Amino acid sequence: MKQLSPFEQQLVRAVDQSAMLDRTLHWAAINSGTGNLAGLDAVAGALAEAFAVLPGELSLVEPAPVVTVDAAGNEHAQQHGRHLVLRVRPEAPRRVLLTGHMDTVFPVDDPFQSIAWLDDDTINGPGTADMKGGLSVMLEALKALETSPAAASLGYDVMVNSDEETGSLSSAALIAELAQGKFAALTYEPSALPDGTLAHARGGSGNYAVIFRGRSAHAGRNPQDGRNALVAAADCAVRLKLMSHDDLPINPAKIDGGSANNVVPDLAVLRFNIRPCTAQAADDFASDFHDLLQLLEKLHEVSIHSHGGVTRPPKPVDARAQKLFDLVRDSGAALGQTIGWQPSGGVCDGNNIAACGIPVVDTMGVRGGSIHSPNEFMIVPSLAERAALSALVLSRLARGADL
């Protein structure tokens, strides 16, 4: 720590890995799959109690309404848990945003529910890396910051949402609101690689459900009177795949619908995902997709209703964002950590923050891997490593680091 000032050395010494590990194990033991409202409520309560040690005003915010489409083409309200928000020093001239999520991809009935030690430095457990370990890193970094005189110069908002794993649909407006006026943002997704590599530029993501309604008829007696919704959906899926290119991967994923073999099916629901690498690719797709649906309506004589869209805009790295990456790298070097970065095909709330024009580094969480699988693991020493890194970055931002 030769490059650290005495104040910064004191900051790093304030990090308590044992407390971080205890919190992570406690939070990971509570199932909080995105659809498990009771589990999310329990985790939200535990997080609220833990984050209450920080100054400021803490609240649990109700989720915004979200509509989903079922296999019969009907729209239904989709329930989500509450989102935690903590506002500290809102009057400060320089303010930052720190975000994370409390939900996991593992539903309440998933067999992956418990923690196991793989070796002295590695634990396997649901959400340990993605991202209850990251939430513990965030909290510890902020606690360390509050021990420093630099804290008085920096305000911050913390947002921990309950629906990141399904696209942050009920928290997107909240993220955009909190991002306004911020100098920079840090998000606590796990590192892109187990060695601590950060995710740099990201593509975007959009999910769609397209409802095709035709006309049923007997497949033998009067098929000419029918309008086959399943064929129209299949035609759409093939044409979408042909529209896919390097800047716009398109993945037709599922078709719901069909009927008995002797009935012309009058309903089908096509679901697909797009991954635009640029804002231009997303805009071009919106226009081309509109034209495609008009063509299919005329060709198959069906009605078509599209639901969904791009919810994670592409995240390029501009000059200010690159300076934030450089600050993280240089702070890591002062701690003896080698920090690099690489582009990522994944998406997260960092996409939403960047779309608001705010510089963001969105993989400040623990080192680990195999997320979204029963092999998910967290490297325990990275708790202290990454908390010290965040505390130092925040301290330097408080002391006037430029972007």
C-alpha positions in Angstrom: 0.0 0.0 0.0 3.0 2.3 -0.7 0.9 4.5 -3.0 -1.8 5.1 -0.4 -2.0 8.2 1.7 -2.4 7.8 5.5 -6.1 8.5 5.1 -6.4 5.9 2.4 -4.5 3.3 4.5 -6.9 3.9 7.3 -9.8 3.4 4.9 -8.5 0.0 3.8 -7.9 -1.1 7.4 -11.6 -0.4 8.2 -12.7 -3.3 5.9 -13.9 -6.3 7.9 -13.9 -9.5 5.8 -15.3 -11.7 8.5 -18.4 -9.5 8.9 -18.7 -9.4 5.1 -18.6 -13.2 4.8 -21.2 -13.6 7.6 -23.6 -11.2 5.9 -23.1 -13.0 2.5 -23.8 -16.4 4.0 -26.8 -15.1 5.8 -28.3 -13.4 2.8 -27.5 -16.3 0.4 -29.3 -18.8 2.7 -32.6 -16.9 2.0 -34.1 -17.9 -1.4 -34.8 -14.8 -3.3 -35.6 -15.9 -6.8 -37.3 -13.1 -8.7 -40.7 -14.7 -8.4 -40.4 -15.6 -4.7 -42.1 -12.5 -3.2 -41.9 -13.8 0.4 -38.2 -14.6 0.0 -37.6 -11.1 -1.5 -39.4 -9.5 1.3 -37.2 -11.4 3.8 -34.0 -10.4 2.1 -35.2 -6.8 1.7 -35.8 -6.7 5.5 -32.3 -8.1 6.2 -30.7 -5.6 3.8 -32.6 -2.7 5.3 -31.4 -3.7 8.7 -27.8 -4.0 7.5 -27.7 -0.8 5.4 -29.4 1.2 8.3 -25.9 1.6 9.9 -25.2 4.2 7.2 -26.4 7.8 7.5 -29.3 9.0 5.4 -32.9 8.1 4.6 -33.7 4.4 3.8 -37.0 3.3 2.2 -38.5 0.2 0.5 -40.0 1.4 -2.8 -43.0 -0.3 -4.4 -42.4 -1.9 -7.8 -43.8 -0.2 -10.9 -46.5 -2.2 -12.7 -45.3 -4.8 -15.3 -47.4 -6.7 -17.8 -46.5 -10.1 -19.1 -48.0 -12.3 -21.9 -49.1 -15.9 -21.2 -49.2 -18.8 -23.6 -52.8 -18.0 -24.6 -51.8 -14.5 -25.6 -53.4 -12.8 -22.6 -51.7 -10.0 -20.7 -51.4 -10.3 -17.0 -49.9 -8.1 -14.2 -46.5 -9.5 -13.1 -45.7 -9.1 -9.4 -42.3 -8.0 -8.1 -40.8 -7.3 -4.7 -39.9 -3.9 -3.3 -36.7 -2.1 -4.1 -34.4 -0.7 -1.4 -33.3 2.9 -1.7 -30.9 4.8 0.6 -30.2 8.5 0.1 -27.1 10.0 1.8 -26.1 13.6 1.8 -28.5 14.7 -1.0 -27.2 18.3 -0.6 -23.6 17.3 -1.5 -22.2 19.0 -4.7 -20.8 15.7 -6.0 -23.1 12.6 -5.7 -22.7 9.0 -7.0 -25.1 6.1 -7.5 -24.4 2.6 -6.3 -26.7 -0.2 -7.4 -27.2 -3.9 -6.9 -29.9 -6.5 -6.9 -31.3 -8.8 -4.3 -33.0 -11.3 -6.6 -31.4 -14.5 -8.0 -32.3 -16.8 -10.9 -33.1 -19.7 -8.5 -36.8 -20.1 -7.8 -38.1 -21.2 -4.4 -38.4 -24.9 -5.5 -34.9 -25.0 -7.1 -32.7 -27.8 -5.6 -29.8 -25.4 -5.4 -30.5 -23.8 -2.0 -27.5 -24.4 0.3 -23.9 -23.2 0.8 -20.9 -25.6 0.5 -17.2 -24.9 1.0 -15.2 -26.1 -2.1 -11.9 -25.3 -0.5 -10.5 -22.8 2.1 -11.0 -19.8 -0.2 -14.1 -20.8 -2.2 -17.8 -21.2 -1.5 -20.5 -22.6 -3.7 -24.0 -21.3 -3.2 -27.0 -19.5 -4.8 -26.4 -15.8 -5.2 -23.0 -15.8 -3.5 -21.4 -14.2 -6.5 -24.5 -12.8 -8.2 -24.8 -10.8 -6.2 -25.2 -11.1 -2.4 -21.5 -11.1 -2.1 -21.5 -7.9 -4.2 -24.1 -6.3 -1.9 -21.8 -7.1 1.1 -18.9 -5.5 -0.8 -21.0 -2.4 -1.4 -22.0 -2.0 2.2 -18.5 -2.5 3.6 -17.1 0.0 1.2 -19.6 2.6 2.2 -19.0 1.8 5.9 -15.3 2.3 5.4 -15.9 5.5 3.5 -17.9 6.9 6.4 -14.9 6.5 8.7 -12.9 9.0 6.5 -13.1 12.8 6.5 -13.5 12.6 2.7 -17.1 11.2 3.2 -18.4 14.7 4.0 -17.7 15.8 0.4 -19.6 12.9 -1.3 -23.3 12.2 -1.4 -24.6 8.9 -2.7 -27.8 7.0 -3.4 -27.9 3.2 -3.0 -30.5 1.2 -5.0 -31.0 -2.5 -4.6 -33.7 -3.8 -6.9 -35.7 -7.0 -6.8 -36.0 -7.8 -10.5 -32.6 -7.4 -12.2 -32.5 -11.0 -13.3 -35.6 -10.5 -15.4 -34.7 -7.2 -16.9 -35.4 -4.6 -14.2 -38.8 -3.8 -15.7 -40.4 -2.8 -12.4 -37.3 -0.7 -11.4 -36.2 0.8 -14.7 -37.9 4.2 -14.0 -36.4 4.2 -10.5 -32.9 3.6 -11.8 -33.4 6.5 -14.3 -34.7 8.8 -11.6 -31.8 8.0 -9.3 -29.2 8.4 -12.0 -30.1 12.0 -12.7 -27.4 14.4 -11.7 -25.0 11.8 -10.6 -21.2 12.3 -11.2 -20.6 8.5 -11.6 -22.0 5.1 -10.7 -20.8 1.8 -9.5 -22.7 -1.5 -9.9 -21.9 -4.6 -7.9 -22.2 -7.4 -10.4 -19.5 -10.1 -10.1 -16.3 -9.6 -12.1 -16.4 -10.7 -15.7 -13.7 -13.3 -15.0 -12.6 -15.0 -11.7 -9.3 -13.0 -11.9 -11.2 -9.8 -11.3 -11.5 -8.6 -14.9 -14.2 -5.9 -15.4 -16.9 -5.9 -18.0 -16.3 -2.9 -20.3 -18.6 -2.1 -23.2 -21.8 -4.1 -23.4 -24.4 -4.8 -26.0 -28.1 -4.3 -25.3 -31.0 -6.7 -25.0 -34.7 -6.8 -25.9 -37.3 -9.4 -25.2 -40.5 -9.7 -27.3 -43.7 -11.7 -27.3 -45.6 -11.6 -30.6 -49.2 -12.8 -30.6 -50.6 -14.2 -33.8 -54.4 -14.6 -34.1 -55.8 -16.4 -37.2 -59.0 -18.4 -37.8 -59.6 -22.0 -36.9 -61.1 -24.5 -39.4 -61.3 -28.2 -40.0 -58.0 -29.4 -41.5 -59.8 -31.9 -43.8 -63.2 -30.4 -44.6 -62.5 -26.7 -45.1 -58.8 -25.9 -44.5 -59.1 -23.0 -47.0 -61.3 -21.2 -44.5 -58.7 -21.3 -41.8 -55.8 -18.8 -41.2 -52.9 -20.7 -39.6 -51.4 -18.6 -36.8 -48.8 -21.2 -36.1 -47.4 -21.1 -39.6 -47.4 -17.3 -39.5 -45.4 -17.4 -36.2 -43.0 -19.9 -37.7 -42.6 -17.8 -40.8 -41.8 -14.8 -38.5 -39.2 -16.8 -36.6 -37.4 -17.8 -39.7 -37.4 -14.3 -41.1 -36.2 -12.9 -37.8 -33.3 -15.3 -37.8 -32.4 -14.2 -41.4 -32.4 -10.6 -40.1 -29.7 -11.4 -37.5 -26.2 -10.1 -38.1 -23.0 -9.3 -36.1 -24.4 -6.0 -34.7 -27.8 -7.5 -34.0 -28.0 -11.2 -32.9 -31.6 -12.4 -32.9 -32.7 -15.5 -31.1 -36.2 -16.9 -31.8 -36.7 -18.9 -28.6 -40.2 -20.3 -28.2 -43.6 -20.7 -29.9 -46.6 -21.4 -27.8 -49.8 -22.4 -29.5 -51.1 -25.0 -32.0 -54.1 -27.3 -31.8 -55.2 -30.8 -32.6 -53.8 -32.3 -35.8 -57.2 -31.9 -37.5 -57.6 -28.2 -36.6 -56.1 -25.2 -38.3 -54.6 -23.4 -35.3 -55.9 -19.8 -34.6 -53.4 -18.8 -32.0 -49.6 -18.7 -31.6 -47.2 -16.7 -29.4 -43.6 -16.3 -30.6 -41.0 -15.2 -28.1 -37.6 -13.9 -29.1 -34.6 -11.9 -27.9 -32.4 -9.4 -29.7 -28.9 -8.2 -28.6 -28.2 -4.9 -30.4 -24.5 -3.9 -30.2 -25.3 -0.3 -31.0 -28.1 2.2 -30.6 -28.3 2.4 -34.4 -28.8 -1.4 -34.7 -31.6 -1.2 -32.2 -33.3 1.7 -34.1 -32.9 -0.1 -37.4 -34.5 -3.2 -36.0 -37.5 -1.4 -34.7 -38.2 -0.1 -38.2 -37.5 -3.4 -39.9 -39.6 -5.3 -37.4 -42.6 -3.0 -37.9 -42.3 -3.6 -41.7 -42.0 -7.4 -41.2 -45.2 -7.6 -39.1 -47.1 -5.6 -41.7 -45.9 -8.0 -44.4 -46.9 -11.1 -42.4 -50.3 -9.8 -41.6 -51.1 -9.4 -45.3 -49.3 -12.6 -46.4 -51.0 -14.9 -43.8 -54.2 -12.9 -43.2 -53.7 -12.9 -39.4 -53.7 -10.2 -36.8 -50.5 -9.6 -35.0 -49.8 -7.8 -31.7 -46.2 -7.3 -30.5 -45.4 -6.9 -26.8 -42.0 -5.9 -25.3 -38.9 -4.2 -26.7 -35.4 -3.2 -25.8 -35.1 -2.8 -22.1 -31.3 -2.8 -21.8 -29.9 -0.2 -24.2 -26.3 -0.9 -25.6 -23.6 0.4 -23.2 -20.7 1.9 -25.1 -17.8 3.3 -23.1 -17.3 7.1 -23.8 -14.4 9.2 -22.7 -15.8 10.0 -19.2 -16.6 6.4 -18.6 -13.1 5.3 -19.6 -11.7 7.7 -17.1 -13.8 6.0 -14.4 -12.4 2.6 -15.6 -8.9 4.2 -15.4 -9.6 5.4 -11.8 -10.6 1.9 -10.8 -7.5 0.4 -12.4 -5.2 2.9 -10.8 -6.9 2.4 -7.4 -6.5 -1.3 -7.8 -2.8 -0.9 -8.6 -2.3 1.1 -5.4 -3.8 -1.9 -3.5 -1.6 -4.4 -5.4 -4.5 -5.6 -7.5 -4.2 -5.9 -11.3 -7.5 -4.7 -12.8 -8.2 -5.2 -16.5 -11.4 -5.2 -18.6 -13.0 -6.7 -21.7 -16.3 -6.3 -23.6 -19.2 -8.4 -22.5 -22.2 -9.9 -24.2 -24.2 -9.9 -21.0 -26.4 -7.0 -19.8 -27.2 -5.5 -16.4 -28.4 -2.3 -14.7 -25.2 -0.7 -15.9 -26.8 -0.6 -19.3 -29.7 1.5 -18.0 -27.4 3.8 -16.0 -25.1 4.4 -19.0 -28.2 5.2 -21.1 -28.8 8.2 -18.8 -25.3 9.5 -19.7 -23.7 8.6 -16.4 -20.2 7.0 -16.3 -20.5 3.5 -14.8 -18.4 0.5 -13.9 -20.8 -2.3 -13.4 -18.7 -5.3 -12.2 -17.4 -4.0 -8.9 -18.6 -7.1 -7.0 -16.7 -10.2 -5.9 -14.6 -12.5 -7.9 -16.4 -15.7 -8.7 -18.0 -17.6 -11.6 -20.5 -20.1 -13.0 -23.3 -17.7 -12.2 -26.9 -18.8 -13.0 -25.9 -22.4 -12.4 -25.7 -24.8 -9.5 -21.9 -24.4 -9.8 -21.9 -20.7 -8.8 -19.0 -19.9 -6.7 -17.5 -17.0 -4.8 -13.8 -16.5 -4.0 -13.9 -15.5 -0.3 -10.7 -13.3 -0.2 -12.2 -11.1 -3.0 -14.7 -9.7 -0.4 -12.0 -7.7 1.3 -10.2 -7.0 -2.0 -13.2 -5.5 -3.8 -14.4 -3.6 -0.7 -11.1 -2.0 -0.4 -11.1 -1.2 -4.1 -14.5 0.4 -3.9 -13.7 2.3 -0.7 -10.6 3.8 -2.4 -12.4 4.7 -5.6 -15.2 6.4 -3.6 -12.7 8.3 -1.5 -10.8 9.5 -4.5 -14.1 10.6 -6.1 -14.9 12.5 -2.9 -11.5 14.2 -3.0 -12.1 15.5 -6.5 -10.9 12.8 -9.0 -11.9 14.1 -12.4 -13.7 12.2 -15.1 
